[in-house]
């Protein structure tokens, strides 16, 4: 998408990132019966302390269109990554901006960051039965399912592990 840039979120971005992240997860149906996950998604300041919150911004309006949290293994928000790997979490695109390449730009920013750090792979998890557009994006980008990374943080919440080999590692 032209007219879009991805950069590290600043504290002034946090309210917009919180709003769009919760809105994206709600629109996809992922917050039904989720005990407190909306509050975790909205706590951008904590994510920024323990990882890198990236924001996709529209050049013309300055509006935040999407965000993602990039983390390394052993940090608070890392769930799947092992030594030498990177991970991203909570990728969200404002429902009003979906279909404009925002998600792809955020994924590419994470790939570039992981490659730049010399990581061997980038891992993510997606909720089974949800985020169909995101799952298509990940497959097109080359992420492959790794069943040994699947896990369930809560009853009824199945997360599927995906991995992308990086050339930097």
C-alpha positions in Angstrom: 0.0 0.0 0.0 1.4 3.4 -0.9 1.1 6.2 1.5 1.8 4.0 4.5 4.8 3.6 6.7 5.5 1.3 9.7 7.5 2.7 12.6 7.9 2.0 16.3 4.9 3.3 18.2 5.4 6.3 20.5 3.5 6.8 23.7 1.2 9.3 21.9 0.2 6.4 19.6 -0.8 4.0 22.4 -4.5 5.1 22.7 -5.1 4.6 19.0 -3.2 1.3 19.0 -5.2 0.1 21.9 -8.5 1.1 20.3 -7.7 -0.4 16.9 -6.4 -3.7 18.4 -9.4 -4.3 20.5 -11.7 -3.3 17.6 -9.9 -5.7 15.2 -10.2 -8.6 17.6 -13.8 -7.8 18.4 -14.7 -7.6 14.7 -13.2 -11.0 14.2 -15.1 -12.5 17.1 -12.1 -13.3 19.1 -13.2 -11.5 22.3 -16.4 -13.4 22.9 -16.1 -15.1 26.3 -12.4 -14.1 26.6 -11.7 -13.4 30.3 -9.7 -10.2 30.3 -8.0 -10.5 27.0 -9.3 -7.1 25.7 -7.5 -5.5 28.7 -4.3 -7.3 27.7 -4.7 -6.1 24.1 -5.3 -2.5 25.2 -2.3 -2.4 27.5 0.1 -1.1 24.9 2.4 0.5 27.4 3.2 -2.9 28.9 3.8 -4.4 25.5 6.1 -1.6 24.6 8.2 -2.2 27.8 8.7 -5.9 26.9 8.8 -5.8 23.1 8.6 -3.4 20.1 5.1 -2.2 19.3 5.1 -1.2 15.6 2.4 1.0 14.1 1.3 1.4 10.5 0.5 5.0 9.8 -1.3 6.6 6.9 0.9 9.3 5.4 -2.0 11.6 4.4 -3.9 11.6 7.6 -1.4 10.5 10.2 -3.9 7.9 11.4 -2.8 4.7 13.0 -4.2 1.9 10.7 -2.7 -1.2 12.4 -0.1 -2.5 14.8 1.9 -5.5 15.9 4.1 -6.4 18.8 7.5 -7.9 17.9 9.2 -9.9 20.7 12.3 -12.0 21.3 12.4 -15.3 23.3 12.3 -15.1 27.0 10.5 -11.8 27.1 7.1 -11.4 28.7 5.0 -11.7 25.6 6.9 -14.4 23.9 4.9 -17.6 23.6 6.6 -19.8 21.0 10.0 -18.4 20.1 13.1 -20.3 21.0 16.8 -19.4 20.9 17.7 -17.4 17.8 14.0 -16.9 16.8 11.8 -13.8 16.9 8.0 -13.7 17.3 5.2 -11.3 16.7 1.9 -11.0 18.6 -1.3 -9.1 18.5 -1.2 -8.1 14.8 -4.3 -6.0 14.3 -5.6 -3.8 11.5 -8.4 -1.3 12.1 -11.5 -2.8 10.7 -12.0 0.3 8.5 -8.5 -0.2 7.0 -8.6 -3.9 6.3 -7.9 -5.0 2.7 -5.5 -2.1 2.1 -2.2 -4.0 2.6 -1.7 -2.8 6.2 -1.3 -6.3 7.6 1.2 -7.3 4.9 3.2 -4.1 5.7 3.3 -5.0 9.4 4.4 -8.6 8.7 7.1 -7.3 6.4 8.3 -5.0 9.2 8.6 -8.0 11.5 10.4 -10.0 8.9 12.9 -7.2 8.4 13.4 -6.7 12.1 14.0 -10.4 12.7 16.3 -10.6 9.7 18.2 -7.5 10.9 18.7 -9.1 14.3 20.1 -12.2 12.7 17.2 -14.4 13.8 16.9 -17.8 12.1 13.1 -17.8 12.1 10.0 -15.8 12.9 7.2 -17.6 14.7 3.5 -16.7 15.4 0.4 -18.3 16.6 -3.1 -17.9 15.2 -6.4 -18.9 16.7 -7.9 -21.9 15.0 -11.1 -20.9 13.3 -10.5 -17.2 13.4 -8.5 -14.5 11.5 -9.0 -16.2 8.1 -7.5 -13.2 6.1 -4.5 -13.1 8.4 -3.9 -16.8 8.0 -4.0 -16.4 4.2 -1.5 -13.6 4.4 0.8 -15.7 6.5 0.6 -18.6 4.1 1.3 -16.4 1.1 4.3 -14.9 2.9 5.7 -18.4 3.4 4.8 -19.2 7.0 4.3 -23.0 7.5 2.3 -24.7 10.2 4.4 -26.4 12.8 2.0 -28.6 14.9 4.5 -29.1 17.7 4.1 -25.3 18.4 0.3 -25.6 18.8 -1.1 -24.9 22.2 -4.2 -24.0 24.2 -3.9 -21.1 26.8 -7.6 -21.7 27.8 -10.2 -24.4 27.3 -11.7 -23.9 23.9 -8.9 -21.6 22.6 -6.7 -23.6 20.2 -3.6 -21.7 18.9 -1.8 -22.9 15.8 1.9 -22.4 15.5 3.4 -21.0 12.3 7.1 -20.5 11.4 8.9 -18.6 8.7 12.6 -19.4 8.0 14.7 -16.2 7.8 17.8 -15.7 5.7 19.5 -13.5 8.3 20.0 -16.4 10.7 
